[in-house]
Amino acid sequence: MRADLTPELAPELAAELGLKQSEYEHVVEILGRTPTVTELYMYSLMWSEHCSYKHSKKALRTFPTEGEHVLQGPGENAGVIGVGDGWAVAFKMESHNHPSAIEPYQGAATGVGGIIRDIFTMGARPIASLDSLRFGPLEEPRQRYLFEGAVAGIGGYGNCIGVPTVGGEVYFEEAYAGNCLINAMSIGLLREERLTRAVAAGPGNLLLLIGSTTGRDGIGGASVLASQEFDERAEEKRPSVQVGDPFEEKLLIEACLDLLDGELLVGLGDLGAAGLTSSASEMASRGGVGLDIDVTRVPQREEAMKPFEIMVSESQERMLAVVEPAKLAEAQAVCEKWGLRSTVIGKVTDTGRFVVREGDEVVADMPAATLASDAPEYDPPAERPAYLDEVQAFDVRAVDFGSPAWEPRSLLLSLLASPNICSRRWIWEQYDHQVMLNTMVLPGSDAAVLRIGEPGRGEVTTRGIAVSSDCNGRYCYLEPYLGAQIAFAEAARNVACAGGRPAAITDCLNFGNPEKPEVFWTFREAVRGLADACRVFGVPVISGNVSFYNESFGQPIYPTPTVGLVGLVGNIDRVATASFKDEGDVIVLIGETRFDLGGSEALKLAEGVVAGLPPTLDLQRERDVHETVIELTEMGLLKSAHDCSEGGLAIALAESCITGGIGARVRLAGSMRPVAELFSESQSRIVVSCAPENVMIVTALADRHRVPFALLGTVEGDTLAFEDLFDVPVSELAAAWEPVLERLVGGQVSTEEMAEG
């Protein structure tokens, strides 16, 4: 056993690697001796916040994780649900925030690559990606650099690999200027019987490393960068960002699916954060076995790599498989067919120990389960942030709504030109969203809709899934419990607009430093809110990710618990989209408008403040609204369905006009000030349209579900007209809404100038 550290030097290295003194002492206790350099690196990464969830485990256990559709819940590379007729979908969302803030193109690209590997590790063919993004204001050159780079990285990787990017969201707020958020979600399709788990089993079985060579790129990249705040040394971390090769990953997908089809693997895991250490130790821990690895067998792209570098490198496009000796030749032949390197680097043992060798010399020897399962678990102090008293005390009703800033027609056009509302076409036109022929509803509507089946193999069904990712960080900043519930509600509402019933969610919980009591309080409250919302809807959390330490120079981001929701669509021929369709159709508001301007886009634009309380939310009412719209969609009665969210009813109507290329004539209820009725962001509202002969059925079904509704008007002409108030040609609406991102990214205009037209 190599003794390369003295008892005096080991604690110093441990501290440099981020281990607390108590954590180092626990490592010594486990080993019964001074750890080696390799062991310290392995423990420090596996016990980092990013890999161990040591500050969040207790809160995460409050999530419901079981449901009628669940085949695999949390604890694996991705969650899996059954979707009918023997088909299943695997999905998960993860963050690549910190690497993307250092190098946006590669950070975002490798985020996409990593989450896609999580999907095909489960035996599923990746069929779609979504991305949830946050940046600071685009007036700042660095924010434009980050935004352009991240969008290009997502598109570059996804397009090359042949996986369509079908949806997502993006917000621009000052709170994200120091820490952009890059949350990537991937979805895969599989037959239920093909479900694979990342488990090492069978002493004597071989460990087969498949794919790219191992280099020093990415050492500590995801695991270290994501476990600390950014400061003036951020640029020094640039070499830690991984570099991706989408063409290699495409070959990995095909080879691994071939290997699984041929029943040649016992288990399969991907090498993500902490590299070979995490993949191997997690597979060993799940299987209750030991592993013996020789690092000299690992194909290396750089000279004189040390054992610890090989064990913790985060070089991309690598998979670890467990193979029976009798099937090794056949498995390697499959890899060779796809032009992939495959190398036996070790074996499964019955010792329960993780042994790392450099040739004949042992450089690490520890109980395998302690890496993945023995990380410390903390219960940090939590304290309600003092800022909440100030922002929640803001009286929205005291605002001077008669001021020029609240003039309804001008405000509508300004909101359409807001970066948080404007068209996302500039983004999604850079993505291939139709490859594989499963995308039934393209980007630009409320939710993406994907067909269940494999058209290329002649396996086509009428089943589908609807998918959306959502979170309004402002709401969570103002009231984290309620804000997290609204994130769930909006994701479910978007899916309901397409006719999908929510089946399960994944999440990406983005917060600041959990060791600060005020930050941890917001995290705990957001988790509590999300868990409660899931229980009301009967929807489990089957996978996800926590991203802490999203702070720069002590300033945290808005609490951002992003929700990725998958709903089941019984008949893809009857989905609804957001755009108005035909002259004479009747427009109906399902739900009720209240005075909810706290935290709204209109309040930020007109008054320059983020304050007040977020919209109220009755989860049972929300569920009833969804069920009403889903049933109407299943009956084939709706021409369109579009949820009311940022910007309120006026924006929802304008977007339906713009995307449909047709106008509407609307009469407001007149129960409150017009600006409140137009721009309130009340929840549980969906604007639908239907043929005149179906209006009675629509309203009768709303009555049966005890859901309020209002007949707003008709689809007609080429102008959006609010009777007795104002009207705007659809062409003028489109001119305000369409070109914003392209012009801001080009530095041609500021947000204020866009708002002023």
Secondary structure by P-SEA (a helix, b strand, c coil): ccccccccaaaaaaaaacccaaaaaaaaaaacccccaaaaaaaaaaaccccccccccccccccccccccccccccccbbbbbccccbbbbbcccccccccccccaaaaaaaaaaaaaaaacccccccbbbbbbbbcccccaaaaaaaaaaaaaaaaaaaaacccccccbbbbccccccbbbbbbbbbbbbccccccccccccccbbbbbcccccccccccaaaaaaacccccccccccccbbbbbaaaaaaaaaaaaaaaaaccccccccccccaaaaaaaaaaaaacbbbbbcccccccccccccaaaaacccccbbbbbbbcccaaaaaaaaaaaabbbbbbcbbbbccccbbbbcccccccccccccccccccccccbbbcccaaaaaaacccccccccccccaaaaaaaaaaacccccccccccccccccccccccccccccbbbbbccccccccccccbbbbbbbbcaaaaaacaaaaaaaaaaaaaaaaaaaccccccbbbbbbbcccccaaaaaaaaaaaaaaaaaaaaacccccccccccccccccccccccbbbbbbbbbcccccccccccccccbbbbbcccccccccccaaaaaaccccccccccccaaaaaaaaaaaaaaaaaccccbbbbbccccaaaaaaaaaaaaccccccccccccccccccccccccbbbbbbcccaaaaaaaaaaaacbbbbbccccccccccccccccccaaaaaaacccaaaaaaaccccaaaaaac
